[in-house]
Amino acid sequence: MNERFPEIPLRLSRISNDTIFVKITNSRYLTEQMGSSGPEAYIADLVYNLTESGSARYIHLNFKARDHGAPGTYSRTDFIMR
């Protein structure tokens, strides 16, 4: 993801049980320049990629909230189309 989106630098903080903790060190591009649906698409892509293999079921994102996008804990169920 860092290669695909260098504007959104990710840093692994830690892994605990079924949760991967990730820090976005500069959230300005994600939360202010990707429009209103861009952050959701990015976070969904990140969650699906990081939970693809292994025992991780949740991704906890830590970043400064701005206009769009919110920090918190996400899972694949957050992005199921209803």
mmCIF file of the N, C-alpha and C atoms, coordinates in Angstrom:
data_MODEL
# 
_entry.id   MODEL 
# 
loop_
_atom_site.group_PDB 
_atom_site.id 
_atom_site.type_symbol 
_atom_site.label_atom_id 
_atom_site.label_alt_id 
_atom_site.label_comp_id 
_atom_site.label_asym_id 
_atom_site.label_entity_id 
_atom_site.label_seq_id 
_atom_site.pdbx_PDB_ins_code 
_atom_site.Cartn_x 
_atom_site.Cartn_y 
_atom_site.Cartn_z 
_atom_site.occupancy 
_atom_site.B_iso_or_equiv 
_atom_site.pdbx_formal_charge 
_atom_site.auth_seq_id 
_atom_site.auth_comp_id 
_atom_site.auth_asym_id 
_atom_site.auth_atom_id 
_atom_site.pdbx_PDB_model_num 
ATOM 1   N N  . MET A 1 1  ? 0.818   -1.190  0.000  1.00 0.00 ? 1  MET A N  1 
ATOM 2   C CA . MET A 1 1  ? 0.000   0.000   0.000  1.00 0.00 ? 1  MET A CA 1 
ATOM 3   C C  . MET A 1 1  ? 0.865   1.258   0.000  1.00 0.00 ? 1  MET A C  1 
ATOM 4   N N  . ASN A 1 2  ? 2.011   1.201   0.680  1.00 0.00 ? 2  ASN A N  1 
ATOM 5   C CA . ASN A 1 2  ? 2.899   2.364   0.675  1.00 0.00 ? 2  ASN A CA 1 
ATOM 6   C C  . ASN A 1 2  ? 3.434   2.655   -0.725 1.00 0.00 ? 2  ASN A C  1 
ATOM 7   N N  . GLU A 1 3  ? 3.634   1.605   -1.515 1.00 0.00 ? 3  GLU A N  1 
ATOM 8   C CA . GLU A 1 3  ? 4.107   1.817   -2.886 1.00 0.00 ? 3  GLU A CA 1 
ATOM 9   C C  . GLU A 1 3  ? 2.987   2.375   -3.762 1.00 0.00 ? 3  GLU A C  1 
ATOM 10  N N  . ARG A 1 4  ? 1.773   1.890   -3.588 1.00 0.00 ? 4  ARG A N  1 
ATOM 11  C CA . ARG A 1 4  ? 0.646   2.347   -4.400 1.00 0.00 ? 4  ARG A CA 1 
ATOM 12  C C  . ARG A 1 4  ? 0.180   3.742   -4.016 1.00 0.00 ? 4  ARG A C  1 
ATOM 13  N N  . PHE A 1 5  ? 0.284   4.059   -2.734 1.00 0.00 ? 5  PHE A N  1 
ATOM 14  C CA . PHE A 1 5  ? -0.169  5.360   -2.236 1.00 0.00 ? 5  PHE A CA 1 
ATOM 15  C C  . PHE A 1 5  ? 0.918   5.990   -1.364 1.00 0.00 ? 5  PHE A C  1 
ATOM 16  N N  . PRO A 1 6  ? 1.983   6.482   -1.973 1.00 0.00 ? 6  PRO A N  1 
ATOM 17  C CA . PRO A 1 6  ? 3.059   7.079   -1.164 1.00 0.00 ? 6  PRO A CA 1 
ATOM 18  C C  . PRO A 1 6  ? 2.607   8.325   -0.409 1.00 0.00 ? 6  PRO A C  1 
ATOM 19  N N  . GLU A 1 7  ? 1.467   8.900   -0.808 1.00 0.00 ? 7  GLU A N  1 
ATOM 20  C CA . GLU A 1 7  ? 0.940   10.086  -0.132 1.00 0.00 ? 7  GLU A CA 1 
ATOM 21  C C  . GLU A 1 7  ? 0.330   9.748   1.230  1.00 0.00 ? 7  GLU A C  1 
ATOM 22  N N  . ILE A 1 8  ? 0.104   8.443   1.465  1.00 0.00 ? 8  ILE A N  1 
ATOM 23  C CA . ILE A 1 8  ? -0.524  7.988   2.712  1.00 0.00 ? 8  ILE A CA 1 
ATOM 24  C C  . ILE A 1 8  ? 0.452   7.025   3.396  1.00 0.00 ? 8  ILE A C  1 
ATOM 25  N N  . PRO A 1 9  ? 1.450   7.544   4.085  1.00 0.00 ? 9  PRO A N  1 
ATOM 26  C CA . PRO A 1 9  ? 2.476   6.685   4.669  1.00 0.00 ? 9  PRO A CA 1 
ATOM 27  C C  . PRO A 1 9  ? 1.952   5.865   5.851  1.00 0.00 ? 9  PRO A C  1 
ATOM 28  N N  . LEU A 1 10 ? 2.077   4.537   5.715  1.00 0.00 ? 10 LEU A N  1 
ATOM 29  C CA . LEU A 1 10 ? 1.646   3.606   6.754  1.00 0.00 ? 10 LEU A CA 1 
ATOM 30  C C  . LEU A 1 10 ? 2.843   3.110   7.550  1.00 0.00 ? 10 LEU A C  1 
ATOM 31  N N  . ARG A 1 11 ? 2.611   2.925   8.843  1.00 0.00 ? 11 ARG A N  1 
ATOM 32  C CA . ARG A 1 11 ? 3.643   2.338   9.692  1.00 0.00 ? 11 ARG A CA 1 
ATOM 33  C C  . ARG A 1 11 ? 2.984   1.310   10.613 1.00 0.00 ? 11 ARG A C  1 
ATOM 34  N N  . LEU A 1 12 ? 3.520   0.095   10.600 1.00 0.00 ? 12 LEU A N  1 
ATOM 35  C CA . LEU A 1 12 ? 3.024   -0.946  11.491 1.00 0.00 ? 12 LEU A CA 1 
ATOM 36  C C  . LEU A 1 12 ? 3.411   -0.588  12.915 1.00 0.00 ? 12 LEU A C  1 
ATOM 37  N N  . SER A 1 13 ? 2.427   -0.514  13.793 1.00 0.00 ? 13 SER A N  1 
ATOM 38  C CA . SER A 1 13 ? 2.699   -0.220  15.200 1.00 0.00 ? 13 SER A CA 1 
ATOM 39  C C  . SER A 1 13 ? 2.917   -1.505  15.977 1.00 0.00 ? 13 SER A C  1 
ATOM 40  N N  . ARG A 1 14 ? 1.972   -2.455  15.825 1.00 0.00 ? 14 ARG A N  1 
ATOM 41  C CA . ARG A 1 14 ? 2.099   -3.741  16.505 1.00 0.00 ? 14 ARG A CA 1 
ATOM 42  C C  . ARG A 1 14 ? 1.011   -4.681  16.028 1.00 0.00 ? 14 ARG A C  1 
ATOM 43  N N  . ILE A 1 15 ? 1.149   -5.936  16.404 1.00 0.00 ? 15 ILE A N  1 
ATOM 44  C CA . ILE A 1 15 ? 0.123   -6.946  16.140 1.00 0.00 ? 15 ILE A CA 1 
ATOM 45  C C  . ILE A 1 15 ? -0.218  -7.571  17.482 1.00 0.00 ? 15 ILE A C  1 
ATOM 46  N N  . SER A 1 16 ? -1.498  -7.644  17.784 1.00 0.00 ? 16 SER A N  1 
ATOM 47  C CA . SER A 1 16 ? -1.947  -8.224  19.046 1.00 0.00 ? 16 SER A CA 1 
ATOM 48  C C  . SER A 1 16 ? -3.139  -9.128  18.773 1.00 0.00 ? 16 SER A C  1 
ATOM 49  N N  . ASN A 1 17 ? -2.974  -10.401 19.031 1.00 0.00 ? 17 ASN A N  1 
ATOM 50  C CA . ASN A 1 17 ? -4.020  -11.398 18.797 1.00 0.00 ? 17 ASN A CA 1 
ATOM 51  C C  . ASN A 1 17 ? -4.537  -11.315 17.372 1.00 0.00 ? 17 ASN A C  1 
ATOM 52  N N  . ASP A 1 18 ? -5.782  -10.880 17.172 1.00 0.00 ? 18 ASP A N  1 
ATOM 53  C CA . ASP A 1 18 ? -6.371  -10.844 15.836 1.00 0.00 ? 18 ASP A CA 1 
ATOM 54  C C  . ASP A 1 18 ? -6.439  -9.438  15.247 1.00 0.00 ? 18 ASP A C  1 
ATOM 55  N N  . THR A 1 19 ? -5.643  -8.510  15.805 1.00 0.00 ? 19 THR A N  1 
ATOM 56  C CA . THR A 1 19 ? -5.694  -7.112  15.366 1.00 0.00 ? 19 THR A CA 1 
ATOM 57  C C  . THR A 1 19 ? -4.313  -6.600  14.961 1.00 0.00 ? 19 THR A C  1 
ATOM 58  N N  . ILE A 1 20 ? -4.267  -5.951  13.810 1.00 0.00 ? 20 ILE A N  1 
ATOM 59  C CA . ILE A 1 20 ? -3.050  -5.278  13.346 1.00 0.00 ? 20 ILE A CA 1 
ATOM 60  C C  . ILE A 1 20 ? -3.251  -3.786  13.597 1.00 0.00 ? 20 ILE A C  1 
ATOM 61  N N  . PHE A 1 21 ? -2.317  -3.180  14.286 1.00 0.00 ? 21 PHE A N  1 
ATOM 62  C CA . PHE A 1 21 ? -2.375  -1.755  14.597 1.00 0.00 ? 21 PHE A CA 1 
ATOM 63  C C  . PHE A 1 21 ? -1.467  -1.001  13.629 1.00 0.00 ? 21 PHE A C  1 
ATOM 64  N N  . VAL A 1 22 ? -2.044  -0.066  12.905 1.00 0.00 ? 22 VAL A N  1 
ATOM 65  C CA . VAL A 1 22 ? -1.329  0.668   11.870 1.00 0.00 ? 22 VAL A CA 1 
ATOM 66  C C  . VAL A 1 22 ? -1.492  2.164   12.129 1.00 0.00 ? 22 VAL A C  1 
ATOM 67  N N  . LYS A 1 23 ? -0.413  2.907   11.960 1.00 0.00 ? 23 LYS A N  1 
ATOM 68  C CA . LYS A 1 23 ? -0.450  4.363   12.088 1.00 0.00 ? 23 LYS A CA 1 
ATOM 69  C C  . LYS A 1 23 ? -0.251  4.974   10.711 1.00 0.00 ? 23 LYS A C  1 
ATOM 70  N N  . ILE A 1 24 ? -1.113  5.912   10.375 1.00 0.00 ? 24 ILE A N  1 
ATOM 71  C CA . ILE A 1 24 ? -0.943  6.717   9.168  1.00 0.00 ? 24 ILE A CA 1 
ATOM 72  C C  . ILE A 1 24 ? -0.280  8.001   9.647  1.00 0.00 ? 24 ILE A C  1 
ATOM 73  N N  . THR A 1 25 ? 0.978   8.166   9.283  1.00 0.00 ? 25 THR A N  1 
ATOM 74  C CA . THR A 1 25 ? 1.768   9.255   9.847  1.00 0.00 ? 25 THR A CA 1 
ATOM 75  C C  . THR A 1 25 ? 1.392   10.629  9.310  1.00 0.00 ? 25 THR A C  1 
ATOM 76  N N  . ASN A 1 26 ? 0.784   10.673  8.130  1.00 0.00 ? 26 ASN A N  1 
ATOM 77  C CA . ASN A 1 26 ? 0.298   11.941  7.570  1.00 0.00 ? 26 ASN A CA 1 
ATOM 78  C C  . ASN A 1 26 ? -1.026  11.644  6.875  1.00 0.00 ? 26 ASN A C  1 
ATOM 79  N N  . SER A 1 27 ? -2.119  12.027  7.509  1.00 0.00 ? 27 SER A N  1 
ATOM 80  C CA . SER A 1 27 ? -3.442  11.672  6.985  1.00 0.00 ? 27 SER A CA 1 
ATOM 81  C C  . SER A 1 27 ? -4.066  12.753  6.111  1.00 0.00 ? 27 SER A C  1 
ATOM 82  N N  . ARG A 1 28 ? -3.360  13.813  5.866  1.00 0.00 ? 28 ARG A N  1 
ATOM 83  C CA . ARG A 1 28 ? -3.953  14.929  5.119  1.00 0.00 ? 28 ARG A CA 1 
ATOM 84  C C  . ARG A 1 28 ? -4.468  14.502  3.736  1.00 0.00 ? 28 ARG A C  1 
ATOM 85  N N  . TYR A 1 29 ? -3.669  13.762  2.974  1.00 0.00 ? 29 TYR A N  1 
ATOM 86  C CA . TYR A 1 29 ? -4.099  13.337  1.637  1.00 0.00 ? 29 TYR A CA 1 
ATOM 87  C C  . TYR A 1 29 ? -5.333  12.445  1.732  1.00 0.00 ? 29 TYR A C  1 
ATOM 88  N N  . LEU A 1 30 ? -5.308  11.479  2.657  1.00 0.00 ? 30 LEU A N  1 
ATOM 89  C CA . LEU A 1 30 ? -6.424  10.551  2.828  1.00 0.00 ? 30 LEU A CA 1 
ATOM 90  C C  . LEU A 1 30 ? -7.699  11.271  3.219  1.00 0.00 ? 30 LEU A C  1 
ATOM 91  N N  . THR A 1 31 ? -7.617  12.180  4.145  1.00 0.00 ? 31 THR A N  1 
ATOM 92  C CA . THR A 1 31 ? -8.817  12.772  4.733  1.00 0.00 ? 31 THR A CA 1 
ATOM 93  C C  . THR A 1 31 ? -9.267  14.083  4.114  1.00 0.00 ? 31 THR A C  1 
ATOM 94  N N  . GLU A 1 32 ? -8.441  14.685  3.262  1.00 0.00 ? 32 GLU A N  1 
ATOM 95  C CA . GLU A 1 32 ? -8.818  15.968  2.674  1.00 0.00 ? 32 GLU A CA 1 
ATOM 96  C C  . GLU A 1 32 ? -8.749  16.022  1.150  1.00 0.00 ? 32 GLU A C  1 
ATOM 97  N N  . GLN A 1 33 ? -8.011  15.107  0.520  1.00 0.00 ? 33 GLN A N  1 
ATOM 98  C CA . GLN A 1 33 ? -7.794  15.243  -0.915 1.00 0.00 ? 33 GLN A CA 1 
ATOM 99  C C  . GLN A 1 33 ? -8.320  14.079  -1.749 1.00 0.00 ? 33 GLN A C  1 
ATOM 100 N N  . MET A 1 34 ? -8.944  13.093  -1.119 1.00 0.00 ? 34 MET A N  1 
ATOM 101 C CA . MET A 1 34 ? -9.461  11.946  -1.864 1.00 0.00 ? 34 MET A CA 1 
ATOM 102 C C  . MET A 1 34 ? -10.979 12.003  -2.043 1.00 0.00 ? 34 MET A C  1 
ATOM 103 N N  . GLY A 1 35 ? -11.581 13.137  -1.723 1.00 0.00 ? 35 GLY A N  1 
ATOM 104 C CA . GLY A 1 35 ? -13.024 13.262  -1.838 1.00 0.00 ? 35 GLY A CA 1 
ATOM 105 C C  . GLY A 1 35 ? -13.726 12.580  -0.677 1.00 0.00 ? 35 GLY A C  1 
ATOM 106 N N  . SER A 1 36 ? -15.026 12.379  -0.826 1.00 0.00 ? 36 SER A N  1 
ATOM 107 C CA . SER A 1 36 ? -15.788 11.792  0.277  1.00 0.00 ? 36 SER A CA 1 
ATOM 108 C C  . SER A 1 36 ? -15.801 10.270  0.249  1.00 0.00 ? 36 SER A C  1 
ATOM 109 N N  . SER A 1 37 ? -15.705 9.643   -0.913 1.00 0.00 ? 37 SER A N  1 
ATOM 110 C CA . SER A 1 37 ? -15.720 8.183   -0.976 1.00 0.00 ? 37 SER A CA 1 
ATOM 111 C C  . SER A 1 37 ? -14.315 7.581   -1.083 1.00 0.00 ? 37 SER A C  1 
ATOM 112 N N  . GLY A 1 38 ? -13.322 8.369   -1.418 1.00 0.00 ? 38 GLY A N  1 
ATOM 113 C CA . GLY A 1 38 ? -11.955 7.865   -1.545 1.00 0.00 ? 38 GLY A CA 1 
ATOM 114 C C  . GLY A 1 38 ? -11.392 7.253   -0.271 1.00 0.00 ? 38 GLY A C  1 
ATOM 115 N N  . PRO A 1 39 ? -11.552 7.911   0.879  1.00 0.00 ? 39 PRO A N  1 
ATOM 116 C CA . PRO A 1 39 ? -11.033 7.321   2.110  1.00 0.00 ? 39 PRO A CA 1 
ATOM 117 C C  . PRO A 1 39 ? -11.674 5.967   2.434  1.00 0.00 ? 39 PRO A C  1 
ATOM 118 N N  . GLU A 1 40 ? -12.971 5.839   2.214  1.00 0.00 ? 40 GLU A N  1 
ATOM 119 C CA . GLU A 1 40 ? -13.628 4.550   2.482  1.00 0.00 ? 40 GLU A CA 1 
ATOM 120 C C  . GLU A 1 40 ? -13.082 3.456   1.571  1.00 0.00 ? 40 GLU A C  1 
ATOM 121 N N  . ALA A 1 41 ? -12.897 3.774   0.293  1.00 0.00 ? 41 ALA A N  1 
ATOM 122 C CA . ALA A 1 41 ? -12.345 2.800   -0.647 1.00 0.00 ? 41 ALA A CA 1 
ATOM 123 C C  . ALA A 1 41 ? -10.916 2.414   -0.263 1.00 0.00 ? 41 ALA A C  1 
ATOM 124 N N  . TYR A 1 42 ? -10.125 3.393   0.130  1.00 0.00 ? 42 TYR A N  1 
ATOM 125 C CA . TYR A 1 42 ? -8.746  3.122   0.544  1.00 0.00 ? 42 TYR A CA 1 
ATOM 126 C C  . TYR A 1 42 ? -8.715  2.240   1.794  1.00 0.00 ? 42 TYR A C  1 
ATOM 127 N N  . ILE A 1 43 ? -9.525  2.585   2.795  1.00 0.00 ? 43 ILE A N  1 
ATOM 128 C CA . ILE A 1 43 ? -9.538  1.813   4.043  1.00 0.00 ? 43 ILE A CA 1 
ATOM 129 C C  . ILE A 1 43 ? -10.044 0.398   3.790  1.00 0.00 ? 43 ILE A C  1 
ATOM 130 N N  . ALA A 1 44 ? -11.053 0.248   2.954  1.00 0.00 ? 44 ALA A N  1 
ATOM 131 C CA . ALA A 1 44 ? -11.544 -1.092  2.605  1.00 0.00 ? 44 ALA A CA 1 
ATOM 132 C C  . ALA A 1 44 ? -10.450 -1.908  1.932  1.00 0.00 ? 44 ALA A C  1 
ATOM 133 N N  . ASP A 1 45 ? -9.736  -1.310  0.991  1.00 0.00 ? 45 ASP A N  1 
ATOM 134 C CA . ASP A 1 45 ? -8.636  -1.991  0.304  1.00 0.00 ? 45 ASP A CA 1 
ATOM 135 C C  . ASP A 1 45 ? -7.560  -2.402  1.307  1.00 0.00 ? 45 ASP A C  1 
ATOM 136 N N  . LEU A 1 46 ? -7.219  -1.518  2.204  1.00 0.00 ? 46 LEU A N  1 
ATOM 137 C CA . LEU A 1 46 ? -6.211  -1.806  3.224  1.00 0.00 ? 46 LEU A CA 1 
ATOM 138 C C  . LEU A 1 46 ? -6.660  -2.950  4.119  1.00 0.00 ? 46 LEU A C  1 
ATOM 139 N N  . VAL A 1 47 ? -7.898  -2.909  4.592  1.00 0.00 ? 47 VAL A N  1 
ATOM 140 C CA . VAL A 1 47 ? -8.418  -3.960  5.470  1.00 0.00 ? 47 VAL A CA 1 
ATOM 141 C C  . VAL A 1 47 ? -8.421  -5.305  4.761  1.00 0.00 ? 47 VAL A C  1 
ATOM 142 N N  . TYR A 1 48 ? -8.902  -5.345  3.533  1.00 0.00 ? 48 TYR A N  1 
ATOM 143 C CA . TYR A 1 48 ? -8.941  -6.613  2.802  1.00 0.00 ? 48 TYR A CA 1 
ATOM 144 C C  . TYR A 1 48 ? -7.536  -7.149  2.540  1.00 0.00 ? 48 TYR A C  1 
ATOM 145 N N  . ASN A 1 49 ? -6.594  -6.274  2.218  1.00 0.00 ? 49 ASN A N  1 
ATOM 146 C CA . ASN A 1 49 ? -5.225  -6.721  1.986  1.00 0.00 ? 49 ASN A CA 1 
ATOM 147 C C  . ASN A 1 49 ? -4.576  -7.266  3.252  1.00 0.00 ? 49 ASN A C  1 
ATOM 148 N N  . LEU A 1 50 ? -4.728  -6.574  4.357  1.00 0.00 ? 50 LEU A N  1 
ATOM 149 C CA . LEU A 1 50 ? -4.050  -6.979  5.589  1.00 0.00 ? 50 LEU A CA 1 
ATOM 150 C C  . LEU A 1 50 ? -4.710  -8.163  6.284  1.00 0.00 ? 50 LEU A C  1 
ATOM 151 N N  . THR A 1 51 ? -5.970  -8.439  5.969  1.00 0.00 ? 51 THR A N  1 
ATOM 152 C CA . THR A 1 51 ? -6.644  -9.587  6.584  1.00 0.00 ? 51 THR A CA 1 
ATOM 153 C C  . THR A 1 51 ? -6.755  -10.775 5.627  1.00 0.00 ? 51 THR A C  1 
ATOM 154 N N  . GLU A 1 52 ? -6.082  -10.711 4.503  1.00 0.00 ? 52 GLU A N  1 
ATOM 155 C CA . GLU A 1 52 ? -6.173  -11.764 3.488  1.00 0.00 ? 52 GLU A CA 1 
ATOM 156 C C  . GLU A 1 52 ? -5.624  -13.099 3.987  1.00 0.00 ? 52 GLU A C  1 
ATOM 157 N N  . SER A 1 53 ? -4.514  -13.078 4.647  1.00 0.00 ? 53 SER A N  1 
ATOM 158 C CA . SER A 1 53 ? -3.913  -14.322 5.141  1.00 0.00 ? 53 SER A CA 1 
ATOM 159 C C  . SER A 1 53 ? -3.525  -14.137 6.603  1.00 0.00 ? 53 SER A C  1 
ATOM 160 N N  . GLY A 1 54 ? -3.312  -15.215 7.270  1.00 0.00 ? 54 GLY A N  1 
ATOM 161 C CA . GLY A 1 54 ? -2.952  -15.128 8.680  1.00 0.00 ? 54 GLY A CA 1 
ATOM 162 C C  . GLY A 1 54 ? -4.179  -15.060 9.573  1.00 0.00 ? 54 GLY A C  1 
ATOM 163 N N  . SER A 1 55 ? -3.952  -14.694 10.814 1.00 0.00 ? 55 SER A N  1 
ATOM 164 C CA . SER A 1 55 ? -5.034  -14.719 11.795 1.00 0.00 ? 55 SER A CA 1 
ATOM 165 C C  . SER A 1 55 ? -5.634  -13.340 12.068 1.00 0.00 ? 55 SER A C  1 
ATOM 166 N N  . ALA A 1 56 ? -5.182  -12.321 11.375 1.00 0.00 ? 56 ALA A N  1 
ATOM 167 C CA . ALA A 1 56 ? -5.719  -10.972 11.602 1.00 0.00 ? 56 ALA A CA 1 
ATOM 168 C C  . ALA A 1 56 ? -7.138  -10.867 11.066 1.00 0.00 ? 56 ALA A C  1 
ATOM 169 N N  . ARG A 1 57 ? -8.021  -10.361 11.903 1.00 0.00 ? 57 ARG A N  1 
ATOM 170 C CA . ARG A 1 57 ? -9.414  -10.128 11.505 1.00 0.00 ? 57 ARG A CA 1 
ATOM 171 C C  . ARG A 1 57 ? -9.773  -8.656  11.560 1.00 0.00 ? 57 ARG A C  1 
ATOM 172 N N  . TYR A 1 58 ? -8.964  -7.879  12.289 1.00 0.00 ? 58 TYR A N  1 
ATOM 173 C CA . TYR A 1 58 ? -9.250  -6.465  12.486 1.00 0.00 ? 58 TYR A CA 1 
ATOM 174 C C  . TYR A 1 58 ? -8.017  -5.629  12.192 1.00 0.00 ? 58 TYR A C  1 
ATOM 175 N N  . ILE A 1 59 ? -8.252  -4.412  11.717 1.00 0.00 ? 59 ILE A N  1 
ATOM 176 C CA . ILE A 1 59 ? -7.197  -3.438  11.492 1.00 0.00 ? 59 ILE A CA 1 
ATOM 177 C C  . ILE A 1 59 ? -7.570  -2.194  12.283 1.00 0.00 ? 59 ILE A C  1 
ATOM 178 N N  . HIS A 1 60 ? -6.689  -1.807  13.180 1.00 0.00 ? 60 HIS A N  1 
ATOM 179 C CA . HIS A 1 60 ? -6.917  -0.579  13.939 1.00 0.00 ? 60 HIS A CA 1 
ATOM 180 C C  . HIS A 1 60 ? -6.070  0.518   13.306 1.00 0.00 ? 60 HIS A C  1 
ATOM 181 N N  . LEU A 1 61 ? -6.727  1.552   12.800 1.00 0.00 ? 61 LEU A N  1 
ATOM 182 C CA . LEU A 1 61 ? -6.044  2.661   12.144 1.00 0.00 ? 61 LEU A CA 1 
ATOM 183 C C  . LEU A 1 61 ? -5.972  3.852   13.086 1.00 0.00 ? 61 LEU A C  1 
ATOM 184 N N  . ASN A 1 62 ? -4.781  4.356   13.242 1.00 0.00 ? 62 ASN A N  1 
ATOM 185 C CA . ASN A 1 62 ? -4.539  5.522   14.080 1.00 0.00 ? 62 ASN A CA 1 
ATOM 186 C C  . ASN A 1 62 ? -4.066  6.648   13.169 1.00 0.00 ? 62 ASN A C  1 
ATOM 187 N N  . PHE A 1 63 ? -4.860  7.694   13.082 1.00 0.00 ? 63 PHE A N  1 
ATOM 188 C CA . PHE A 1 63 ? -4.471  8.861   12.304 1.00 0.00 ? 63 PHE A CA 1 
ATOM 189 C C  . PHE A 1 63 ? -5.293  10.055  12.763 1.00 0.00 ? 63 PHE A C  1 
ATOM 190 N N  . LYS A 1 64 ? -4.857  11.220  12.358 1.00 0.00 ? 64 LYS A N  1 
ATOM 191 C CA . LYS A 1 64 ? -5.572  12.453  12.710 1.00 0.00 ? 64 LYS A CA 1 
ATOM 192 C C  . LYS A 1 64 ? -6.789  12.589  11.809 1.00 0.00 ? 64 LYS A C  1 
ATOM 193 N N  . ALA A 1 65 ? -7.950  12.613  12.414 1.00 0.00 ? 65 ALA A N  1 
ATOM 194 C CA . ALA A 1 65 ? -9.194  12.765  11.657 1.00 0.00 ? 65 ALA A CA 1 
ATOM 195 C C  . ALA A 1 65 ? -9.298  14.196  11.142 1.00 0.00 ? 65 ALA A C  1 
ATOM 196 N N  . ARG A 1 66 ? -9.803  14.308  9.928  1.00 0.00 ? 66 ARG A N  1 
ATOM 197 C CA . ARG A 1 66 ? -10.041 15.617  9.332  1.00 0.00 ? 66 ARG A CA 1 
ATOM 198 C C  . ARG A 1 66 ? -11.433 15.587  8.696  1.00 0.00 ? 66 ARG A C  1 
ATOM 199 N N  . ASP A 1 67 ? -11.595 16.128  7.505  1.00 0.00 ? 67 ASP A N  1 
ATOM 200 C CA . ASP A 1 67 ? -12.912 16.230  6.880  1.00 0.00 ? 67 ASP A CA 1 
ATOM 201 C C  . ASP A 1 67 ? -13.546 14.884  6.541  1.00 0.00 ? 67 ASP A C  1 
ATOM 202 N N  . HIS A 1 68 ? -12.769 13.942  6.002  1.00 0.00 ? 68 HIS A N  1 
ATOM 203 C CA . HIS A 1 68 ? -13.292 12.649  5.552  1.00 0.00 ? 68 HIS A CA 1 
ATOM 204 C C  . HIS A 1 68 ? -12.424 11.542  6.142  1.00 0.00 ? 68 HIS A C  1 
ATOM 205 N N  . GLY A 1 69 ? -13.024 10.439  6.480  1.00 0.00 ? 69 GLY A N  1 
ATOM 206 C CA . GLY A 1 69 ? -12.288 9.310   7.035  1.00 0.00 ? 69 GLY A CA 1 
ATOM 207 C C  . GLY A 1 69 ? -12.151 9.433   8.543  1.00 0.00 ? 69 GLY A C  1 
ATOM 208 N N  . ALA A 1 70 ? -12.257 8.307   9.216  1.00 0.00 ? 70 ALA A N  1 
ATOM 209 C CA . ALA A 1 70 ? -12.168 8.321   10.670 1.00 0.00 ? 70 ALA A CA 1 
ATOM 210 C C  . ALA A 1 70 ? -11.248 7.207   11.155 1.00 0.00 ? 70 ALA A C  1 
ATOM 211 N N  . PRO A 1 71 ? -10.430 7.494   12.158 1.00 0.00 ? 71 PRO A N  1 
ATOM 212 C CA . PRO A 1 71 ? -9.610  6.437   12.744 1.00 0.00 ? 71 PRO A CA 1 
ATOM 213 C C  . PRO A 1 71 ? -10.512 5.452   13.484 1.00 0.00 ? 71 PRO A C  1 
ATOM 214 N N  . GLY A 1 72 ? -9.979  4.286   13.772 1.00 0.00 ? 72 GLY A N  1 
ATOM 215 C CA . GLY A 1 72 ? -10.747 3.295   14.508 1.00 0.00 ? 72 GLY A CA 1 
ATOM 216 C C  . GLY A 1 72 ? -10.387 1.897   14.084 1.00 0.00 ? 72 GLY A C  1 
ATOM 217 N N  . THR A 1 73 ? -11.173 0.943   14.541 1.00 0.00 ? 73 THR A N  1 
ATOM 218 C CA . THR A 1 73 ? -10.946 -0.463  14.239 1.00 0.00 ? 73 THR A CA 1 
ATOM 219 C C  . THR A 1 73 ? -11.936 -0.911  13.177 1.00 0.00 ? 73 THR A C  1 
ATOM 220 N N  . TYR A 1 74 ? -11.407 -1.536  12.130 1.00 0.00 ? 74 TYR A N  1 
ATOM 221 C CA . TYR A 1 74 ? -12.214 -1.961  10.992 1.00 0.00 ? 74 TYR A CA 1 
ATOM 222 C C  . TYR A 1 74 ? -12.031 -3.458  10.742 1.00 0.00 ? 74 TYR A C  1 
ATOM 223 N N  . SER A 1 75 ? -13.069 -4.068  10.179 1.00 0.00 ? 75 SER A N  1 
ATOM 224 C CA . SER A 1 75 ? -12.991 -5.459  9.727  1.00 0.00 ? 75 SER A CA 1 
ATOM 225 C C  . SER A 1 75 ? -13.664 -5.544  8.362  1.00 0.00 ? 75 SER A C  1 
ATOM 226 N N  . ARG A 1 76 ? -13.576 -6.696  7.749  1.00 0.00 ? 76 ARG A N  1 
ATOM 227 C CA . ARG A 1 76 ? -14.202 -6.874  6.435  1.00 0.00 ? 76 ARG A CA 1 
ATOM 228 C C  . ARG A 1 76 ? -15.707 -6.649  6.489  1.00 0.00 ? 76 ARG A C  1 
ATOM 229 N N  . THR A 1 77 ? -16.333 -6.958  7.620  1.00 0.00 ? 77 THR A N  1 
ATOM 230 C CA . THR A 1 77 ? -17.782 -6.788  7.720  1.00 0.00 ? 77 THR A CA 1 
ATOM 231 C C  . THR A 1 77 ? -18.213 -5.329  7.628  1.00 0.00 ? 77 THR A C  1 
ATOM 232 N N  . ASP A 1 78 ? -17.288 -4.417  7.870  1.00 0.00 ? 78 ASP A N  1 
ATOM 233 C CA . ASP A 1 78 ? -17.612 -2.988  7.745  1.00 0.00 ? 78 ASP A CA 1 
ATOM 234 C C  . ASP A 1 78 ? -17.843 -2.571  6.301  1.00 0.00 ? 78 ASP A C  1 
ATOM 235 N N  . PHE A 1 79 ? -17.431 -3.411  5.357  1.00 0.00 ? 79 PHE A N  1 
ATOM 236 C CA . PHE A 1 79 ? -17.487 -3.022  3.954  1.00 0.00 ? 79 PHE A CA 1 
ATOM 237 C C  . PHE A 1 79 ? -18.360 -3.950  3.103  1.00 0.00 ? 79 PHE A C  1 
ATOM 238 N N  . ILE A 1 80 ? -19.214 -4.711  3.741  1.00 0.00 ? 80 ILE A N  1 
ATOM 239 C CA . ILE A 1 80 ? -20.148 -5.582  3.015  1.00 0.00 ? 80 ILE A CA 1 
ATOM 240 C C  . ILE A 1 80 ? -21.262 -4.705  2.464  1.00 0.00 ? 80 ILE A C  1 
ATOM 241 N N  . MET A 1 81 ? -21.526 -4.865  1.177  1.00 0.00 ? 81 MET A N  1 
ATOM 242 C CA . MET A 1 81 ? -22.597 -4.075  0.539  1.00 0.00 ? 81 MET A CA 1 
ATOM 243 C C  . MET A 1 81 ? -23.933 -4.676  0.927  1.00 0.00 ? 81 MET A C  1 
ATOM 244 N N  . ARG A 1 82 ? -24.841 -3.834  1.308  1.00 0.00 ? 82 ARG A N  1 
ATOM 245 C CA . ARG A 1 82 ? -26.174 -4.301  1.736  1.00 0.00 ? 82 ARG A CA 1 
ATOM 246 C C  . ARG A 1 82 ? -27.219 -3.865  0.773  1.00 0.00 ? 82 ARG A C  1 
# 
